[in-house]
């Protein structure tokens, strides 16, 4: 699962699999939390470019990581979100807690 993450400075990019269900949400939680525990990550970016399905466990995984990172003043965002995943995020209210975009964030300046 380690190949699904890349670090760039204080930014961690997580490449979400095709289906973000209970199995993958649990694995991703463990993997991402391991990196967050180091205290070096200030921006967590979930790349949904390959994702076609997400259930409530995926929503929980995203909100849990948002909560953890907010303790240290960090931010969480979702990029390359397709229309179906965007609709799930809108219905669940995730959009109120994190930036959601279909554009990459590589060139954005960190605060």
C-alpha positions in Angstrom: 0.0 0.0 0.0 3.0 2.3 0.4 3.1 2.9 -3.3 -0.1 4.9 -3.0 1.6 7.7 -1.2 4.1 10.4 -2.1 5.6 13.1 0.0 6.7 16.5 -1.2 8.0 18.6 1.7 5.2 18.9 4.2 2.6 17.7 1.7 1.4 14.1 1.5 -0.4 12.9 -1.6 -2.5 9.8 -1.2 -3.7 8.1 -4.4 -7.1 6.6 -3.7 -7.8 3.2 -5.3 -10.6 2.5 -7.7 -13.0 1.5 -5.0 -12.8 3.2 -1.6 -14.8 0.7 0.5 -14.4 -0.7 4.1 -11.4 -2.8 3.2 -9.3 0.0 1.5 -10.5 2.7 4.0 -9.2 0.6 6.9 -5.8 0.1 5.1 -5.5 3.7 4.1 -6.3 4.9 7.6 -3.5 2.9 9.1 -1.1 4.0 6.3 -1.9 7.7 6.5 -2.0 7.8 10.3 1.5 6.3 10.4 2.7 9.3 8.4 0.6 11.9 10.4 2.0 10.6 13.7 5.5 11.8 12.6 4.1 15.4 12.8 5.8 16.6 9.6 2.7 16.7 7.3 0.9 20.0 7.0 -1.2 19.3 3.9 -2.9 16.0 3.1 -4.1 15.6 -0.5 -6.3 12.7 -1.6 -6.1 12.2 -5.4 -9.3 10.6 -6.6 -8.3 10.4 -10.3 -8.8 6.6 -10.4 -11.7 6.3 -8.0 -15.2 5.4 -9.2 -16.8 4.2 -5.9 -16.8 5.4 -2.3 -19.0 4.3 0.5 -19.6 5.6 4.0 -16.4 4.1 5.3 -14.5 6.2 2.8 -16.3 9.3 4.1 -15.4 8.3 7.6 -11.7 7.8 6.7 -11.6 11.3 5.1 -13.3 13.0 8.0 -11.1 11.2 10.5 -7.9 12.3 8.8 -9.3 15.9 8.6 -9.9 15.8 12.4 -6.4 14.5 13.1 -4.6 17.0 10.9 -6.7 19.9 12.1 -5.1 19.5 15.6 -1.7 20.5 14.2 -3.2 23.3 11.9 -2.9 21.2 8.7 -5.3 21.0 5.8 -7.0 18.2 3.9 -8.1 18.4 0.3 -9.4 16.1 -2.5 -8.4 16.5 -6.1 -9.4 15.0 -9.4 -12.8 14.2 -8.1 -15.3 12.9 -10.7 -18.9 13.9 -10.7 -20.1 10.7 -8.9 -17.6 11.1 -6.1 -18.3 14.8 -5.9 -22.0 14.1 -5.5 -21.3 11.7 -2.6 -19.1 14.4 -1.0 -21.8 17.0 -1.4 -24.5 14.8 0.1 -22.3 13.8 3.1 -21.3 17.3 3.8 -17.6 16.7 3.4 -17.4 19.8 1.2 -17.9 21.9 4.3 -14.7 20.6 5.8 -12.2 20.3 3.0 -11.4 21.8 -0.4 -12.6 19.6 -3.2 -11.3 20.2 -6.7 -10.9 18.7 -10.1 -7.6 20.6 -10.6 -4.1 19.5 -9.3 -2.7 21.5 -6.3 1.0 20.9 -7.0 1.8 24.5 -7.8 -0.2 26.1 -5.0 1.9 28.0 -2.5 1.7 26.7 1.1 0.5 29.2 3.7 
